[in-house]
Structures are given as structure tokens and as C-alpha cells.
Amino acid sequence: MSGSSGPDEESVREAVERSRSGAPAAGAVVRDRFETDEVFQRIVVAADEEIDTGTRELFFSGLAAGFAITITFLAYAAMSAKYPDDPLLGAALYPLGFVYIILGGYQLFTENTLPPVALVLERLASIPALLWTWSVVLAGNFVGGALGALALAYAGVFEPATAATAADISGKGLATPPLALFFKGAFAGLVVAGVVWLDYAVRDTISRLVLVYIAFLLIPLGDLFHVVVSFTELMYLVYLGEAALAAGVVGFVLPVLLGNTLGGVLLVTVVNYFQTTERRLETARTDGSERQLSVRECLGGSSVGRTYVPADGDGERQRGDD
């Protein structure tokens, strides 16, 4: 998400890494933990470097994430069929698809309720840019999930008992009232965005793996709903002739989508943004060419964010202070 910069200008990554309180955007870490401001800085750096990702790359990364969600659906159905009387064992492999996505760096819609939104809050990216990113990623997720569900429905992947369990799991979502879907989706959105926030606070892959596994285990155990999993379940029933696509999208997928989005944006991103201090990006100043978006540009004037660069002399002042 980064705009271009001249040879003498610093990127957001460089500005953050040389700041007095900034955490390194990548590479070696000295201290055991990051402060909240530093976590926010790392998120902004990552988001800034991805804002200009091409539509093709974004879509296919979302497509890969949709395929990975199929693994979650497959594993959950298979384990639930094998251990129908033990919810914990039934849900034991549910997080597997999310592990693939987060450790593999794929684009999942619910993850994008944090980094690009943080850019908008800092006025480093516009709302149109955010909505475009969301649309492309969600389209890729849905296409990947639909193709995965098609394979599960017609390729003989499921044993008969597992296929019946998969249909039962999917049917529970369709039978849930929209308002309940919304609130269950909001809590699932909180879980996903919270994992993204914490992902930038951990130091190693093992910690990330444990974090992702435990957090996403809450979704099946809490009877929560994730929009891409829900869409995959719906498409599975559509292929079997047990659900109507339009009615399922409106009554099942849409309430979950709204809940996931608002839960991630409001309960995690906005709350964490306002509980950080004004030193979030203390070395981020503006010059005449690269600047923070105006309110009008943020609301609709520009489709691409612009990079913070330190003002002339900031580097010298910082080094002098040190």
C-alpha cells in the first residue's frame, strides 16, 4: 500500500524504524514486547506498503484465501462427523484454513478490517481505496470458496457421513435469524481483527501459530460465523440443491458480512486507534509533495493513499536528540 517517493525521501518503514519510539517494521527485535503505539506503527507500515498492490495480485491472493477456507470447512465437517459427541474434538482442525491464510500471507476480507482502516484513520489512504481493496479481496475470497465448495460437493471428497454432517453444519447457519447472525458475526470480526493486531505484536512464527489456532477455535466453539466460511457453506448447499443462492446471500451471508465488518472495524481498529497516543507516528511530517490526505480527499477525492515522509531537518533533530 505505498505511494512512490523520490530518491531523497524516506518511506514509512524508514521513518518508523528511525523514530525514537518506533518498533522495527521487520527483522530483528530487541525488546520482548512492543508498546501499543509501536504495534500501530508496524500495522501502518505493512498497510502502507500494500496499498498499491495490483488488482490481479490482490484478487488471486484473496482467491488463495478462499481455497484455504475450504480446508477449514472440510476439516470441521470431517472431525464433527468422526466425533459427533465431542464439540472440542469436532472443532479441533477448524483453525487450519486460517493458519494457512495468516502464516501464508494471503488476503482475507476480515483481516482487512484493520490495516487499511488504520491508514484511513491516519488519512494516509482514502475511503474509495479502502472500499476497492475490500471489494477485490472479498470477490477473490468468494470465488475461491465457491470453487472449493464445488469440489467438495461433486468430487467425492466427502464420505457419506461427512457429507451429511457438512450439510447439517451449513443448514444451521441458514436457520439462524439474521439479527443473531449479525451479532455472532460481530464477535467473529472482533476475533479476526484482534488476531491481526496481536500478530504484529508477537516475535516468532510459533507464537503466531499458537495465537491463530487458539483464537480461531473460538469461532466454532462459540457458534460464531465468519463470512467466507458462511459463503462456502451456502454454496455447498446450493450445489446440492438444498438452498437458493439469492435467499441465502441476503438472509445468511449478508448479516454475517455486516457483523464481521463492524465488529472488526469498531471493536478492534477504532478502539485500539484511540487508545494509542498522539505519538503514533511522531516522525511522520509532511512536505510539499507527499502529504496527509485532506478530509475531502479522504472521503472521495483520491483513490490511492499517500505516504508520510519526514519534513526536512527532522532526521537531524532526531539524531541530535539521541
C-alpha positions as CSV (number, residue, x, y, z in Angstrom):
1,M,0.0,0.0,0.0
2,S,2.7,2.7,-0.6
3,G,2.9,5.6,-2.9
4,S,6.1,6.4,-4.9
5,S,8.7,8.6,-3.3
6,G,11.8,10.4,-4.6
7,P,15.4,9.3,-4.0
8,D,15.9,11.7,-1.0
9,E,12.6,10.8,0.6
10,E,12.0,8.2,3.3
11,S,9.4,5.5,3.2
12,V,7.0,5.0,6.1
13,R,9.1,1.9,7.0
14,E,12.3,4.0,7.3
15,A,10.5,6.8,9.2
16,V,9.1,4.4,11.7
17,E,12.3,2.4,12.2
18,R,14.4,5.5,12.9
19,S,11.8,7.2,15.2
20,R,12.5,7.4,18.9
21,S,9.7,5.1,20.0
22,G,9.2,3.2,16.7
23,A,9.4,-0.5,16.5
24,P,11.2,-2.1,13.6
25,A,8.8,-2.9,10.7
26,A,10.7,-6.1,10.0
27,G,13.8,-8.0,11.0
28,A,15.4,-8.4,14.4
29,V,13.6,-7.3,17.5
30,V,15.5,-6.4,20.7
31,R,12.8,-6.0,23.4
32,D,10.4,-8.7,24.5
33,R,7.3,-6.8,23.7
34,F,6.0,-3.8,21.7
35,E,4.1,-0.9,23.2
36,T,0.7,-0.2,21.8
37,D,1.9,2.7,19.7
38,E,4.6,0.5,18.2
39,V,2.1,-2.2,17.2
40,F,0.1,0.5,15.5
41,Q,3.2,1.8,13.7
42,R,4.0,-1.7,12.4
43,I,0.4,-2.1,11.1
44,V,0.6,1.2,9.3
45,V,3.9,0.3,7.7
46,A,2.6,-3.0,6.4
47,A,-0.6,-1.4,5.2
48,D,1.2,1.5,3.5
49,E,3.5,-1.0,1.6
50,E,0.4,-2.9,0.3
51,I,-1.9,-0.1,-0.7
52,D,-0.6,-0.1,-4.3
53,T,-0.9,-3.9,-4.7
54,G,-2.3,-4.5,-8.2
55,T,-5.8,-5.7,-8.6
56,R,-4.7,-9.0,-10.1
57,E,-2.3,-9.8,-7.2
58,L,-4.9,-8.8,-4.7
59,F,-7.7,-10.9,-6.3
60,F,-5.6,-14.0,-6.6
61,S,-4.3,-13.7,-3.0
62,G,-8.0,-13.5,-2.0
63,L,-8.7,-16.5,-4.2
64,A,-6.0,-18.5,-2.4
65,A,-7.5,-17.5,0.9
66,G,-10.9,-18.7,-0.3
67,F,-9.4,-22.1,-1.2
68,A,-7.8,-22.2,2.3
69,I,-11.2,-21.6,3.9
70,T,-12.4,-24.7,2.1
71,I,-9.9,-26.6,4.2
72,T,-11.5,-25.3,7.3
73,F,-14.9,-26.4,6.1
74,L,-13.6,-29.8,5.1
75,A,-11.7,-30.4,8.4
76,Y,-14.6,-29.1,10.6
77,A,-17.1,-31.4,8.8
78,A,-14.8,-34.4,8.9
79,M,-13.9,-34.1,12.6
80,S,-17.5,-33.3,13.6
81,A,-18.7,-36.5,11.7
82,K,-16.0,-38.5,13.5
83,Y,-16.6,-37.1,16.9
84,P,-20.2,-36.0,17.0
85,D,-20.5,-36.1,20.8
86,D,-17.4,-34.0,21.5
87,P,-17.6,-30.4,20.2
88,L,-13.9,-29.7,21.1
89,L,-12.6,-32.6,19.1
90,G,-15.0,-31.8,16.3
91,A,-13.7,-28.2,16.1
92,A,-10.0,-29.2,16.6
93,L,-9.0,-28.7,13.0
94,Y,-11.3,-25.7,12.2
95,P,-8.5,-23.1,12.5
96,L,-6.4,-25.0,9.9
97,G,-7.5,-22.9,6.9
98,F,-6.9,-19.6,8.9
99,V,-3.4,-20.8,9.8
100,Y,-2.7,-21.3,6.1
101,I,-4.0,-17.8,5.3
102,I,-2.3,-15.8,8.1
103,L,1.1,-17.6,8.0
104,G,0.9,-17.7,4.2
105,G,0.2,-14.0,3.9
106,Y,-3.0,-14.4,1.9
107,Q,-5.6,-11.7,1.7
108,L,-8.8,-12.4,3.8
109,F,-11.6,-9.9,3.9
110,T,-11.9,-9.9,7.7
111,E,-8.2,-9.3,8.1
112,N,-8.6,-6.1,6.1
113,T,-10.9,-4.6,8.7
114,L,-7.7,-3.5,10.5
115,P,-4.6,-2.4,8.4
116,P,-6.3,-0.4,5.6
117,V,-8.8,1.1,8.0
118,A,-5.8,2.3,10.1
119,L,-4.5,4.0,7.0
120,V,-7.8,5.8,6.5
121,L,-7.9,6.9,10.2
122,E,-4.5,8.3,9.7
123,R,-5.6,9.9,6.4
124,L,-2.9,8.0,4.5
125,A,-5.5,6.3,2.3
126,S,-8.9,7.3,1.1
127,I,-12.2,5.6,1.7
128,P,-12.6,4.8,-2.0
129,A,-9.2,3.0,-1.8
130,L,-10.4,1.1,1.2
131,L,-13.7,0.1,-0.4
132,W,-11.9,-1.0,-3.6
133,T,-9.5,-3.2,-1.5
134,W,-12.4,-4.7,0.4
135,S,-14.3,-5.4,-2.9
136,V,-11.4,-7.1,-4.7
137,V,-10.4,-9.2,-1.7
138,L,-14.0,-10.3,-0.9
139,A,-14.6,-11.2,-4.5
140,G,-11.5,-13.4,-4.5
141,N,-12.5,-15.0,-1.2
142,F,-16.0,-15.8,-2.5
143,V,-14.7,-17.2,-5.8
144,G,-12.2,-19.4,-4.0
145,G,-14.8,-20.6,-1.5
146,A,-17.3,-21.3,-4.3
147,L,-14.8,-23.3,-6.3
148,G,-13.8,-25.2,-3.2
149,A,-17.4,-26.0,-2.3
150,L,-18.0,-27.2,-5.8
151,A,-15.1,-29.7,-5.4
152,L,-16.5,-30.9,-2.1
153,A,-20.0,-31.3,-3.5
154,Y,-19.1,-33.2,-6.7
155,A,-15.6,-34.6,-6.5
156,G,-16.3,-37.3,-3.9
157,V,-14.1,-35.8,-1.3
158,F,-16.6,-36.4,1.5
159,E,-17.6,-39.8,2.8
160,P,-21.4,-40.1,3.0
161,A,-21.4,-39.5,6.8
162,T,-19.2,-36.5,6.4
163,A,-21.3,-35.1,3.6
164,A,-24.4,-35.3,5.7
165,T,-22.6,-33.6,8.6
166,A,-21.4,-30.8,6.3
167,A,-24.9,-30.2,5.1
168,D,-26.1,-30.1,8.7
169,I,-23.4,-27.6,9.7
170,S,-24.3,-25.4,6.7
171,G,-28.0,-25.7,7.4
172,K,-27.6,-24.3,11.0
173,G,-26.4,-21.0,9.6
174,L,-29.4,-20.7,7.2
175,A,-31.8,-21.5,10.1
176,T,-30.3,-18.8,12.3
177,P,-32.2,-15.4,12.5
178,P,-30.4,-12.5,10.7
179,L,-30.1,-10.4,13.9
180,A,-28.4,-13.3,15.7
181,L,-26.1,-13.8,12.7
182,F,-25.2,-10.2,12.8
183,F,-24.1,-10.2,16.5
184,K,-22.4,-13.6,16.2
185,G,-20.6,-12.2,13.1
186,A,-19.6,-9.1,15.1
187,F,-17.9,-11.2,17.7
188,A,-16.2,-13.3,15.0
189,G,-15.0,-10.0,13.4
190,L,-13.6,-9.0,16.8
191,V,-11.7,-12.3,17.0
192,V,-10.2,-12.0,13.5
193,A,-9.2,-8.3,13.7
194,G,-7.8,-9.0,17.2
195,V,-5.6,-11.7,15.9
196,V,-4.3,-9.3,13.2
197,W,-3.5,-6.7,15.9
198,L,-1.7,-9.3,18.0
199,D,0.0,-10.8,15.0
200,Y,2.0,-7.6,14.8
201,A,2.9,-7.8,18.5
202,V,4.5,-11.3,18.5
203,R,8.1,-12.0,17.7
204,D,8.1,-15.5,16.2
205,T,6.3,-18.0,14.0
206,I,5.5,-20.4,16.8
207,S,3.8,-17.6,18.8
208,R,1.8,-16.7,15.7
209,L,0.7,-20.3,15.2
210,V,-0.5,-20.7,18.7
211,L,-2.3,-17.3,18.6
212,V,-4.1,-18.1,15.4
213,Y,-5.1,-21.6,16.4
214,I,-6.5,-20.7,19.8
215,A,-8.3,-17.6,18.6
216,F,-10.0,-19.2,15.7
217,L,-11.0,-22.2,17.7
218,L,-13.4,-19.7,19.4
219,I,-15.5,-19.4,16.2
220,P,-16.9,-23.0,16.1
221,L,-16.9,-23.4,19.9
222,G,-18.8,-20.1,20.3
223,D,-21.2,-20.8,17.4
224,L,-19.9,-17.7,15.7
225,F,-19.9,-17.0,11.9
226,H,-17.2,-16.0,9.5
227,V,-18.4,-14.5,6.2
228,V,-16.1,-16.5,3.9
229,V,-16.8,-19.8,5.7
230,S,-20.5,-19.0,5.6
231,F,-20.5,-18.3,1.9
232,T,-18.6,-21.6,1.3
233,E,-21.2,-23.4,3.4
234,L,-24.0,-21.7,1.4
235,M,-22.5,-22.6,-1.9
236,Y,-22.1,-26.2,-0.8
237,L,-25.9,-26.4,-0.1
238,V,-26.6,-24.6,-3.4
239,Y,-24.7,-27.2,-5.3
240,L,-26.6,-29.9,-3.5
241,G,-29.9,-28.3,-4.4
242,E,-30.8,-27.7,-0.8
243,A,-30.6,-23.9,-0.7
244,A,-31.4,-20.9,-3.0
245,L,-28.4,-18.6,-3.8
246,A,-30.2,-15.3,-3.6
247,A,-32.1,-16.0,-0.4
248,G,-29.0,-17.5,1.2
249,V,-26.9,-14.4,0.4
250,V,-29.5,-12.0,1.7
251,G,-30.6,-13.9,4.8
252,F,-27.3,-15.6,5.8
253,V,-24.2,-14.2,4.2
254,L,-25.1,-10.5,4.3
255,P,-25.8,-10.3,8.0
256,V,-22.6,-12.1,8.8
257,L,-20.7,-9.8,6.4
258,L,-22.1,-6.7,8.2
259,G,-21.3,-8.2,11.6
260,N,-17.8,-9.2,10.7
261,T,-17.1,-5.8,9.2
262,L,-18.5,-3.7,12.1
263,G,-17.0,-6.0,14.7
264,G,-13.6,-5.7,13.3
265,V,-13.6,-2.0,12.5
266,L,-15.4,-0.7,15.6
267,L,-14.5,-3.2,18.3
268,V,-10.8,-3.5,17.4
269,T,-9.5,-1.0,14.9
270,V,-11.2,2.2,16.2
271,V,-10.9,1.3,19.8
272,N,-7.2,0.5,19.5
273,Y,-6.6,3.6,17.4
274,F,-8.0,5.9,20.0
275,Q,-6.2,4.1,22.9
276,T,-2.9,4.8,21.3
277,T,-1.3,8.2,21.9
278,E,-0.7,11.1,19.6
279,R,2.9,9.8,19.2
280,R,1.6,7.0,16.9
281,L,3.8,8.3,14.1
282,E,5.7,11.0,15.7
283,T,8.3,11.4,13.0
284,A,5.7,11.5,10.2
285,R,5.7,15.0,8.9
286,T,4.6,16.4,5.6
287,D,6.4,18.3,2.8
288,G,5.1,19.8,-0.4
289,S,4.9,16.6,-2.5
290,E,3.9,13.8,-0.1
291,R,1.3,14.7,2.5
292,Q,-1.5,13.5,4.6
293,L,-4.8,13.4,2.7
294,S,-7.2,16.3,3.2
295,V,-10.7,15.4,4.6
296,R,-12.2,15.9,1.1
297,E,-9.6,13.6,-0.5
298,C,-10.0,11.0,2.2
299,L,-13.8,10.9,1.7
300,G,-13.7,10.6,-2.0
301,G,-11.2,12.7,-3.9
302,S,-8.4,10.3,-4.2
303,S,-8.4,6.6,-4.7
304,V,-4.8,6.0,-3.5
305,G,-3.2,6.8,-0.2
306,R,-0.1,9.0,0.1
307,T,3.0,8.2,2.1
308,Y,4.1,10.2,5.2
309,V,7.6,11.5,4.8
310,P,9.6,13.3,7.5
311,A,10.0,17.1,6.9
312,D,13.4,18.5,6.1
313,G,15.6,18.5,9.2
314,D,13.5,16.0,11.2
315,G,16.2,13.4,10.8
316,E,18.9,15.7,12.0
317,R,16.8,16.8,15.0
318,Q,16.1,13.1,15.9
319,R,19.8,12.1,15.7
320,G,20.7,15.2,17.7
321,D,18.2,14.3,20.4
322,D,19.6,10.8,20.5
